[in-house]
């Protein structure tokens, strides 16, 4: 048994205790004041220097003092606006706040990984950056850490894992190439001229061009995009008017774009803008199109790093799941992978506890804590071997 595996088992209870403490004290995106302070407290106890970067991100540094490669390990730490329904001894203490996506486990694993790598740093060279990211659920945090790492000269590799509530404990998924979608929201506001329903000739109706725009943009993946690349354009809301005899002054459409290739999200937004402007102008209206990048890049694993990860996982006795289609979920860890080579993994964490669910973002979500030491051992061993 390797020294990393031994330490992972030795500190399993430490990691679980910390995870339960974090689970009981969830904080929403950009409100992670206690969580960040608790992480800083643990890193300082371990003698690991750290900095608060941007809105409460925490970045610790293990510097061996010897020339070598560098690696960053990332964990997200924010919770969700849900009220927990599972009666755990360490259930969330706050109504409307819950760790329903495993970020409590991610944070606890990375603190424990920090402890292990700090204890073994005489056996490798280079630097380890320990990146605790706030606000993943709302699309923030990642850019601040990426900019910080770039200011420090960048890193040779970046790695992260996310627990998978539906997958059995002992399994791991580390695909080559695209893994998760990029995610952009869009909003279209069609401006007309309001008026009385009896006199449409004295008004400029924004509803009709809005309906044409809605139908046109839904066809972008079919008519305006490479058929061999996945693109989803989903208009999800349309709002206009207040009463059945008032022609409104404007109509709004909001929706979502998912994509798996760099640049496809921006290209789709530009196509939405082009179509909207022409269709609105044809009926005497003007239009505004805005977009918001929740995860501006898809999660795309570096094939060489992913292959190295799969080899290590198999060596550790994990069941490496076979290649599968990318998933339409998104995660702004993609911002790290856009800047530095590396990979993302999904780690099996299915709970068999009655009354619980493996569905993330659900008030009955629960993870199996047996996955924690496996995630710690895998991530710590990968970093250790990469720097050795």
N, C-alpha and C positions, 0 to 999 in steps of 0.2 A: 504494500500500500504506500502510495506517495505521501510525502510530508503534507502536501496540500489537502489530500483526502483525509488524512488523520486530523488535521486542524479543522476541517469542515465538520467532521463528526464531533470533535471536541467542543466546538462553539455552536453546535446546533441549538442547544437550549437558550444560549445567549441571543441568537438570532430570532428565535420564536418569541421569547419574552419581549424583545424590542418591537417585533412586528405587532404583537398584541397591544402594546402600549400605544403605538401609532394608530392601530385600528380603532382604539377607544377614543382617540382625539383627532378625528378627521378635520381637515381644513380645505375649503374650496379653493379653486384656482385664483392665484394672486392674493390669497389671504393666509398663506402658509407660514405665518409668523412663529407660532409655537413649534411647528414641525421643523422648520429650518434651524431654529435655536436649539432644538433637541439634538439634531444631527451634528451641529457645531460642537455641542457639549460632548458628545461621544467621541468625535474626532480629536478634540483637544485632550480628552482623557487618554487617548491612545498615542498622544504626542505627534499627531499628524497636523501640520499647518494647513489652514484653510482660509478661503476668502468668500465673502458674500458678493455675488456677481449679479448685477441687474436687480430685478424685483425678487430678492430673497433666494435666488439660486445659490447653492453652496458648492464650491469646488475645492476639494482637498488635493494635496500633492504629496506623493511619496517619491522623494528624490534620493537615489542611491549615492549620488555624488560621483558616479562613474559614467563615463561616456557610453552611450548606447541608444537604443531605440526608445520611442515613447508610445504609450497607449492610453487611451481615455476609455473609461467605463461609465456608462450613463444609467441612471435610474430616475424615473419620474416619481413625484411624491404627493401630488394633489388628489383630493377626494371629489365626490360627486354630490349634486343636490338631490339626494334621496334619503328617505327615512328607513333605516334598517329594520327588517322584519324577522331576522333570525335571532333567537334568544341565546346568544353566546355569553359566557361570563365576562368577556371583554367587548361586549356590544358597544357600538357608538354611543357616546354620552350626549350627543347633540341631535335634536330633531332636525330633519332636513339636510343632514350631512352624513355621508357614509363612504367608506372605502369599498366600492363595488366593482373595482377593476383590478385589484391586486397591487396598487401602487404602494400600499403599506409593506407588502412583502418585498417589493423591488427595493425600497429604501433600506429595509432591515438587512437584506442580502448584501447590498453594497457596503453598508457600514461593516458588516462581518468580513466581507472580502477585503476591505481596507485593513482590518485588524490582522488578517492572515498575511497579506502581502507586506505589511509593515514589519511583521515578525520575521519574515523570510527574505527581507530585502538585501541581506548580505550575500544571497545566493543568485542574484541577477543584477543586471546593469540597466541604466537608463531611468526613465521616469514613468510614474503612473498618475494620471489625473482622474480624480474621483468626482464625478459630475452628478449632483443631485438637482434635478430640474423641476421647477415649479410649473404649474399652469399648462401642462400638456393637453388637458381636456379642452382648453379654450384656444389652443394654438399659439401660446406664448412660451417664453422661457428658453427655448432651444437656440434662437439666434444670438442671445446674449452670451451663452456659453461658447458657442462656435466662434464668435468674435473674440472672446477672451482667449481661447486656445490658439487662434490665429495670431493674436498679439504676442503670445509666448513662443511663436515659431512653428505652430502646428503640431500635429501628432502623426505618427506613422500608421496608426490603426485606431479604430474606435469600435467598441462592442457593447451590446446591451441584450437583455432578455426580457420577455414579457410572459407572465404566467397565462396559461390557456385553461380556463375553467372546464371546457368540454372534453379535453384530452386527458387520457389516463396518466397518472403519476409514473414517471420513468420513461416518458416519451419526450422527444424534442424534434422540432421542425426548423431546419436551417437551409432554406432553398437557395439555389443560385438565382441571381438576377432579381426581377421584380417580385415583391412579396406583398406589399400593401399599396393602395392607391394614394395618389395625391388628391387633395380635397380643396376645392375652391367654391365659395358661395358667390352668387350674383344677384343683383337687384336691378330691375328695369322700371323706370318711372316714365310713363307716357303722359305728356302734358297736352291738354286740349283747352277748350273754353266751355265752362259750364253754362247751363241754361235750363229753361223749362222743357219738360218732356213733350209738350205740345208743339214746340217750335225747334226741332232739331236743325232746321235751316239757319237759325240764329245762333247756334252753338257749334262747337267742334268736338264731336264725340270721341273720347279716348278709348272707349271700351272696344270698339270694333278693331282698330289697329292692334290693341293689346291682345285680342283673341287671335289675330293673324300671326302676331309675333310669337305667341305661345306655341302655336302649331308648327311654325317654321323652325324655331330653335330646337324643338324636340326631335326634329329630323336631321340635325347636324351630324350625329354619329353615322347616319346612313348615307347622307348625300354629300357631306363636305369633309369626310375624314377617311384616312387610310383604313380599309376594311380588315387589315391584318393587325391593327392595334385596337385595344379596348378603350372606348371612351363612352362615358355615361353623362348625358345632359338631362337633368330632371327638373322641369318647372314644378314647383311644389306648392306655391300659394299664388292666388290672384285676388286682388281686392280693388273694388271701385264702387263708388256711390253710397248713398245713405237712405234714399227713398225712391219709390217707384215712379215718381213724376219729376225727378231732378236728374238732368244729364250732368254727371260729375265733371270736375275740372281735370282730374287725373286718374290714372289707373296704374296699379303696381303689380309687378310679377317678381317673385323671388324663387330661387332654385339653387341647385347644387350640381357641381361638375366633379366627376371622378375619372382619374386617368393613371396610366402606368408608364408613361414615357416622359422624359424631361421636355418641357416646352408645350406639351399638349394642352395643359390647362389654360395657359396664356393665349394660345392660338384659338381655343374655343371661345374665350371671352371676346377676343377681337371679332370673331365671326358673329357672335351674338350682337355685338355693337353694330357691325355693318348691316346685318339684317334688320335690326330694330330701327336704325336711322332711316333706311329706305322705306320700310313698311309704314312707319309713322308719318314720314314726309308725304307719302302718297295720299294720305287722308288729312293733310293739313295740320298734323301734330308735330311736336318736337319730343325728344326722348333723352333721358339720362341713363347711362349704364355704368354701374359701379361693381367692383368685385372685392372679395375679401379672401385671402389665402389662409385657410385654417391649417393646412399642411401643403405648402406650395410645391413640394416635390413628392414623388412616389418613393416608397422605401425600396431601394434597389441594392441588394447585397453584392459585394465584390466576390466574384466566383472563387478566386484563389483562397480568400479568407474563409469563405463559407465551407469550402472543401476541407480546409484545415480544422475548422470547427466540427464538422461531421466526423472526421477521423478521431478527434479527441473524444467526442461524445460516445462513439462506439467503443473506444478503448476503456471508457469509464463504465461501460455496461448499460448506457442509455439506449433505448430503442429509437433509432433515427427514422423519422417518418419519411415516406417516399415523396418524390416531387409531386407537387399539386399546383393547380391554378392559383394565381395571386388572388388575394381577397380584397374586397372593395372597402374594407375598413381603412382608416388612415391614422397616422401617427407622425408628429413632427420631429421624431427622431430622424426622419428622413433628411432633415436639415444637416445633421451631423454627417450622414452618409453622402450627401451632396458635396461636402467639403473634404472629407477624409475617407480612405478606403476602410472597409470593415463589414460587419454583418449584424443582423438582428435575428433573434431566435424566439420561438414560442415554446414554452416549457410546460409540459402536462401537469395539471394541478386539480384534477376532478375530485370533488368531494362526494363521498357516499353517505354523508349525514342526511337523515330524513328531514324533509322540509326545506332543503337547500337546493340551489340551482347553480348550474355551471354557466348560466347566461350572464355575461358581463353587463354592467349598467342596469342591474335588476335588484330590487330590494331584498331578494332571497339569495343573492349571490354569496357563495362561500368557497374558499379554497382549501385544499388538503395540505396541511403544513408539512407533510412528508416531502413535498417538492422543494422545500427551502434549502435543505442541505445539498440537494442535487444541483440546484442552481448556483449555490455558492461554490461548490467544488468545481463545476464546469467553468465558470467565469474566472475564478481565481487561477485555476490550472492553466487556462488558455493564456492569460496575461503573463503568468510566471514563465511558461514555455516560450512565449513570444519574446520576452526580454532576456532570457537566460543565455 
